[in-house]
Amino acid sequence: MKVNLWKYGAVLAVYCATNQGAALAANLDNACQNQDPFLGRTVLNGQTVCLPNKSRTYLSIGNTSNVDSYAITTGYGSGDLNLYAKNGAWPKLDGSDPSSVKAGNGECIVISNPSNYWSYIAIDGASEGASLVVDLGATSCRTVDSTTPPDRDDRYEYDYVNLKVFRFQFSDTPLEWGTMQADLEKTVQYYTEQSYGKFSVYYDVSEPVITINRPKRDFDNDFFAWRAAWQAEVKNRGVDPDNPGKATVVMMVAPQVGNFNSSAAPPSISLYHHTPGVIAHELGHALGLRHAKAIEAGAGRVIGDHDYDKESLNYGNVYSMMGMGAHSLQSYNLLYKHYFRWLTDSDVPIINSSGTYRIYAFDHARNDLGYIGLRLKSGNGLYTYWLEYRTTNQNYPNTKDGILINLQGYFENEKDARFWKTTSYLLDMTPGSKTPGWWGDDQTDSELVIGKSYTDHWGGFRITPTAKGGVDGTERAWIDVKVELLSGN
């Protein structure tokens, strides 16, 4: 007997069993906790495998004609996978074959009376860390352990950072940074304003300049030798650059070695470009943030097919500090301010009802006039849109005429535990308008301007900026956004 259950256009096909096979009471194992992703094509009866992340996967299982039913169970991890199966042939992904397409990774298909030796499985969708098992003879799927703890909140947990500065020079190349004190003070002021007074940067430059008694050319072509050399000098002064202490970042300052760029990863910075913007940008990395990126999905497409290699554009947020806005000390975007806990839910609420909402310019030193942004969930429930109104970017003043939108959760594939799991992705509301050209050109008109609408890629809502007002160039500037939640939300 075949039963199809339809909800919101999705089909859940359950194939009921005949008189053989008892329902399994066992839990599904969380295989990805101790296994690498399964790269084979044939799974064995009762073998729980860790599925590859965010990729369409095809599997087969033999001996299915010797049982009256079999059950396929998936679960755990994050994201949203869809499960398809068929006895004797590869399943179609249009719902015409047995499928389970609920929100999340917890899916179940039970197939009865299989007549063919081989059965086939397809897994599709955007998921990470999901497990799968096939149980021959089972009449129901396994259960998923509901006691599994939720993901930890891996945002930055302190309201300050201590910047421990170590300055270096070489026997033939002195360190020249006469404006160091002023530049550090500008960095302090920047973070005070960005955090609305909620975050402090302290710095210590008491350590005298360290002279490496070798010419700079000895290291110009050997990054690893140079890193080992400066780290050893820092350790000799009682600080471990890999573990300097709570809320502490080591900043190594030197003349530029070779063509090495300034860089950072928690908990240290290598600084060769001595400006406040570079300090502020690299400090963001040292505290756990990746670049503010963009999605480049091609002409006419705001969001593509979830293909990281084709869509992800590094530095793509041309407006933001962690993108291309470092040199001119542009504001962090709202999603990255959220990482530092500088925002509350009342500053940037999640919108659950249709209406017109006013948001004030967020890129000023205060945020007490009303909403400074909005959040909207995608129709599939997996992602969060962050809407912001930016008015101070002198390079791109057209942001005053619309809203910028960053997407949270898309390509949430960070592998380095030192960094935040989330990378922000700017959405271009006029995709392909400036292609080809400088690699970042197409993102310089990303705002959704007044009178234009955007509909969620997954069908959850439609938004339209409708008017702007207030005092231009100040925190009193505002824009109104009409939000229409669509069917099913």
C-alpha positions in Angstrom: 0.0 0.0 0.0 1.4 3.4 -0.9 0.4 6.6 0.9 1.3 10.1 -0.3 1.1 12.9 2.2 1.1 16.4 0.6 2.0 19.6 2.5 2.9 22.9 0.9 3.5 21.2 -2.3 6.0 18.6 -0.9 5.4 14.9 -1.1 6.3 12.5 1.7 6.0 9.0 0.3 5.7 6.2 2.9 5.7 2.7 1.7 4.0 0.5 4.3 5.3 -2.9 5.1 3.7 -6.3 4.8 3.7 -8.8 7.6 7.5 -9.2 7.9 10.0 -7.1 9.7 9.7 -5.4 13.1 10.0 -1.7 13.6 13.4 -0.6 14.8 13.6 1.0 18.2 17.3 1.8 17.8 18.6 5.4 17.5 20.3 6.6 14.4 24.0 7.0 15.1 25.6 10.4 14.6 28.2 9.0 12.2 29.9 12.3 11.3 31.2 12.7 14.9 33.8 9.9 14.2 33.8 9.2 10.5 34.9 11.0 7.4 32.3 11.5 4.6 31.4 8.3 2.9 32.8 8.3 -0.7 31.6 4.8 -1.7 28.6 4.0 -3.8 27.2 0.9 -2.1 26.0 0.9 1.5 25.6 -2.3 3.6 22.6 -3.3 5.7 22.7 -1.5 9.0 25.9 0.5 8.1 25.5 4.1 9.2 27.5 6.5 7.0 28.4 10.2 7.2 27.1 11.9 4.0 29.3 14.3 2.0 28.4 17.9 2.7 26.3 20.0 0.3 26.5 17.6 -2.6 24.1 15.4 -4.5 24.9 11.8 -3.6 23.8 8.6 -5.2 23.9 5.3 -3.3 22.8 1.7 -3.8 22.1 -1.3 -1.6 21.8 -4.9 -2.6 19.8 -7.9 -1.5 16.6 -5.9 -1.2 14.5 -8.5 -3.0 15.1 -11.0 -0.1 13.2 -8.9 2.4 9.6 -7.7 2.6 10.5 -4.1 3.3 13.4 -1.8 4.1 13.8 1.6 5.8 16.1 4.5 5.0 16.8 7.0 7.8 18.7 10.3 7.7 19.4 12.8 10.5 21.8 15.0 12.4 24.0 17.8 11.2 22.7 21.1 9.8 21.0 22.4 6.7 18.2 20.7 4.7 18.5 17.5 2.7 15.9 15.7 0.5 15.8 11.9 0.3 14.7 9.9 -2.7 14.6 6.1 -3.2 13.4 3.4 -5.6 13.7 -0.3 -6.0 15.2 -1.4 -9.3 16.0 2.0 -10.8 17.4 5.4 -9.9 14.7 7.6 -8.3 13.4 10.7 -10.0 13.8 13.9 -8.0 10.5 15.4 -8.9 8.4 13.7 -6.3 7.0 11.0 -8.6 9.1 8.3 -6.8 9.3 7.7 -3.1 10.7 10.8 -1.4 11.0 12.6 1.9 11.5 16.3 1.8 10.8 17.8 5.2 12.6 20.8 6.5 16.0 19.8 8.1 18.0 16.6 7.7 15.6 14.2 9.4 14.1 12.1 6.6 12.5 8.7 6.4 11.4 6.4 3.6 10.0 2.8 4.1 9.6 0.7 1.0 7.6 -2.6 0.9 7.6 -5.6 -1.4 10.9 -4.8 -3.3 11.1 -7.2 -6.2 14.6 -6.2 -7.5 17.9 -7.2 -6.0 19.3 -3.6 -6.1 17.6 -0.5 -4.7 18.8 3.0 -5.3 19.0 6.2 -3.2 19.5 9.9 -4.0 20.3 12.6 -1.5 20.0 16.2 -2.6 20.0 19.7 -0.9 22.3 21.8 1.3 23.3 19.8 4.3 26.3 19.3 6.5 27.2 16.5 8.9 24.1 14.3 8.1 24.0 10.5 8.7 22.2 7.8 6.7 21.4 4.2 7.4 19.5 1.5 5.5 17.8 -1.3 7.5 16.7 -4.4 5.5 13.6 -5.9 6.9 12.6 -2.9 8.9 9.0 -1.5 8.8 9.9 1.9 10.3 12.8 4.3 10.4 15.2 4.8 13.3 14.7 7.6 15.8 17.1 10.5 16.1 18.5 11.2 19.6 16.7 14.4 20.7 19.2 14.9 23.5 21.9 15.9 21.1 23.1 19.4 22.4 22.4 22.3 20.1 25.2 24.1 18.3 27.2 26.3 20.7 27.1 30.1 20.3 30.5 30.7 18.8 30.3 34.4 18.6 33.0 36.6 20.3 32.3 36.5 24.0 34.1 39.5 25.4 33.3 43.3 25.3 37.0 44.2 24.9 40.3 43.1 23.4 43.9 43.6 24.5 46.3 44.3 21.6 49.8 43.3 22.5 52.2 45.1 20.0 55.6 43.7 19.1 57.6 45.9 16.6 60.4 44.5 14.5 63.1 45.8 12.2 66.1 44.3 10.4 69.8 45.0 10.3 69.4 46.8 7.0 65.8 48.0 7.2 64.5 50.1 10.0 60.8 50.2 11.0 59.3 53.5 10.0 55.9 54.2 11.5 55.9 57.7 12.9 52.1 57.8 13.2 51.7 54.6 15.2 50.2 56.2 18.3 47.7 58.2 16.3 46.8 55.3 14.1 46.1 53.0 17.1 44.0 55.7 18.6 41.9 55.9 15.4 41.4 52.2 15.6 40.3 52.5 19.2 37.8 55.2 18.2 36.6 53.2 15.2 35.6 50.2 17.4 34.0 52.4 20.0 31.8 54.0 17.4 31.1 50.7 15.6 30.0 49.1 18.8 27.8 52.0 19.9 30.1 52.3 22.9 29.8 48.6 23.9 33.4 47.5 22.9 36.9 48.6 24.0 40.2 48.1 22.3 43.2 48.4 24.6 46.8 48.3 23.3 50.2 47.9 24.8 53.3 49.2 22.9 55.6 49.1 25.9 57.9 46.5 24.3 60.9 48.2 22.7 61.5 47.7 19.0 63.1 44.3 18.4 66.0 44.2 15.9 66.6 41.0 13.9 70.4 41.0 13.3 70.0 39.7 9.8 69.1 41.5 6.5 65.5 41.5 5.5 66.3 39.7 2.2 67.0 36.6 4.2 63.3 36.3 4.8 61.8 37.9 1.7 61.2 34.6 0.0 60.7 32.4 3.0 57.4 33.2 4.8 57.8 30.2 7.2 61.3 31.1 8.3 60.2 34.7 9.0 57.2 33.5 11.0 59.3 31.2 13.0 61.8 33.9 13.7 59.3 36.6 15.0 57.3 34.0 17.0 60.5 32.9 18.7 61.3 36.5 19.7 57.8 37.0 21.1 58.1 33.8 23.1 61.4 34.9 24.5 59.6 37.9 25.9 57.1 35.7 27.8 54.2 35.7 25.4 52.9 32.7 23.4 51.7 34.1 20.1 49.4 31.0 19.6 47.9 31.4 23.1 48.5 34.9 24.4 45.6 34.8 27.0 42.0 35.7 27.3 40.8 38.4 24.9 44.4 39.1 23.8 45.7 39.5 20.3 49.4 39.6 19.4 50.2 42.2 16.7 53.5 41.7 15.0 54.6 44.9 13.2 57.5 45.0 10.7 58.6 46.5 7.4 57.0 44.6 4.6 58.8 41.3 4.1 58.9 40.2 0.5 55.5 40.8 -1.0 53.7 39.4 2.0 50.3 41.0 2.7 49.1 41.9 6.1 47.2 38.9 7.5 45.6 37.6 10.6 43.9 34.6 12.2 43.0 34.2 15.9 44.9 35.1 18.0 47.6 37.1 16.0 48.1 39.7 13.4 51.1 40.2 11.0 51.0 43.9 10.0 53.1 45.3 7.2 50.7 48.1 6.1 50.6 50.6 8.9 47.2 52.3 8.6 44.2 52.4 10.9 42.0 50.7 8.3 44.3 47.8 7.9 44.6 47.4 11.7 40.9 47.4 12.1 40.4 44.9 9.3 43.1 42.5 10.5 41.8 42.8 14.1 38.4 41.6 12.8 40.2 38.5 11.5 42.2 38.0 14.7 38.9 38.0 16.6 37.3 35.3 14.4 35.7 36.9 11.3 36.3 35.9 7.7 36.0 38.4 4.8 32.6 40.0 4.1 31.9 38.2 0.8 29.3 38.5 -1.9 27.3 36.1 -4.1 28.1 36.4 -7.9 25.4 34.2 -9.4 25.6 35.6 -12.9 23.5 38.0 -15.0 19.9 38.2 -13.8 20.4 35.9 -10.9 20.7 37.2 -7.3 21.3 33.7 -5.9 22.6 30.7 -7.8 22.7 27.0 -7.4 24.6 26.7 -4.1 27.9 26.2 -5.9 30.6 27.7 -3.7 33.3 27.7 -6.3 31.2 29.5 -8.8 29.2 31.9 -6.6 31.4 32.9 -3.6 33.2 36.2 -4.2 36.0 37.0 -1.8 36.1 40.6 -0.5 32.8 40.9 -2.4 31.1 43.3 0.0 32.6 46.5 -1.3 30.9 48.6 1.3 32.0 46.8 4.5 35.1 46.8 6.8 35.7 43.1 6.3 35.2 43.4 2.5 36.7 46.2 0.4 35.9 49.0 2.9 39.0 48.7 5.1 41.2 51.5 3.8 38.4 54.1 4.2 37.3 52.7 7.6 33.8 51.7 6.4 31.3 50.3 8.9 31.0 46.6 9.7 27.8 45.2 8.3 25.1 44.3 10.7 25.6 40.6 10.6 29.2 41.0 11.7 28.2 43.5 14.4 25.9 40.7 15.6 29.0 38.5 15.9 30.4 40.9 18.5 27.1 41.1 20.3 26.8 44.8 19.7 23.2 44.4 18.6 20.0 43.3 20.4 16.9 41.7 19.0 15.1 45.0 19.4 17.8 46.7 17.2 17.3 44.3 14.3 14.1 42.3 14.8 13.1 39.2 13.0 9.9 40.1 11.0 7.0 37.7 11.4 4.2 39.7 9.9 3.6 41.8 6.8 3.8 45.5 7.0 5.9 48.6 6.4 8.9 49.0 8.7 11.2 52.0 9.2 14.9 51.4 9.7 17.4 54.1 10.6 21.0 54.4 9.2 23.1 52.0 11.2 26.5 53.4 10.2 26.8 56.1 12.9 27.9 56.1 16.5 24.4 55.7 18.0 21.5 53.3 17.5 18.8 54.5 19.9 16.2 56.0 17.4 14.5 52.8 16.3 15.2 49.8 14.3 18.6 49.9 12.5 17.9 46.8 10.4 15.5 44.0 9.8 15.9 40.2 9.7 13.8 37.9 7.5 13.9 34.1 7.3 14.1 32.4 4.0 11.2 30.3 2.8 13.0 27.1 3.5 13.9 28.2 7.0 17.6 27.7 6.6 18.9 31.2 6.0 18.5 34.7 7.4 18.5 37.9 5.4 19.9 41.0 7.1 18.6 44.4 5.7 20.6 47.5 6.4 20.6 51.2 5.5 24.1 52.6 4.9 24.6 56.3 4.3 28.2 57.3 5.0 30.1 55.5 2.3 31.6 58.3 0.2 32.8 55.9 -2.5 29.3 54.6 -3.1 26.7 57.3 -2.1 23.9 55.5 -3.9 23.4 53.4 -0.8 21.4 56.3 0.5 18.7 55.4 -2.1 18.1 51.8 -1.0 18.9 49.0 1.3 21.7 46.5 1.3 21.1 42.8 2.0 23.5 40.3 3.5 22.6 36.6 3.7 23.5 34.5 6.8 23.8 30.7 6.7 24.5 30.3 3.0 27.8 28.5 2.4 28.1 27.9 6.2 31.1 25.7 5.6 33.9 27.0 7.9 36.4 24.3 8.7 38.7 26.2 11.0 37.4 26.2 14.5 39.1 29.5 15.3 36.8 31.4 13.0 33.0 32.1 13.2 31.0 29.4 11.4 29.1 32.2 9.5 30.4 34.2 6.6 28.2 37.1 5.4 27.3 37.3 1.7 26.2 40.5 0.1 23.4 40.1 -2.5 23.6 42.2 -5.7 20.1 43.5 -6.5 21.2 44.4 -10.1 23.2 41.2 -11.0 25.3 41.3 -14.0 24.9 45.0 -14.6 28.6 45.8 -14.6 30.2 42.6 -15.9 32.9 42.3 -17.2 35.1 44.8 -15.6 37.1 45.2 -12.3 36.2 42.0 -10.4 34.3 43.9 -7.8 32.4 46.3 -10.2 29.2 44.3 -10.3 28.8 44.7 -6.5 29.0 48.5 -6.5 25.3 48.8 -7.3 24.0 46.1 -4.9 21.4 48.2 -3.2 17.7 47.5 -3.6 16.5 51.0 -4.5 13.2 52.6 -3.6 10.4 51.3 -5.7 12.1 48.0 -6.7 11.2 44.7 -5.1 13.0 41.5 -4.3 11.4 38.1 -3.7 13.1 35.6 -1.5 14.8 32.9 -3.6 13.0 30.3 -1.5 9.6 32.0 -1.6 9.2 33.3 1.9 8.7 37.0 1.3 8.8 40.0 -0.9 10.4 43.4 0.1 10.2 46.8 -1.4 11.8 50.0 -0.1 9.1 52.7 -0.4 10.4 56.0 0.9 13.3 57.7 2.7 13.6 60.7 4.9 15.1 62.2 8.1 18.4 64.1 8.2 20.7 63.0 5.4 24.2 62.0 6.5 23.2 61.5 10.1 21.8 58.7 12.3 18.4 60.3 11.8 18.3 59.3 8.1 15.7 56.5 7.5 14.2 54.3 4.9 10.8 52.5 4.9 10.6 48.9 3.7 7.4 47.2 2.8 7.5 43.5 3.8 5.0 41.0 2.3 5.2 37.5 3.8 4.1 35.0 1.2 1.9 32.0 1.4 3.0 29.4 4.0 4.7 31.9 6.3 
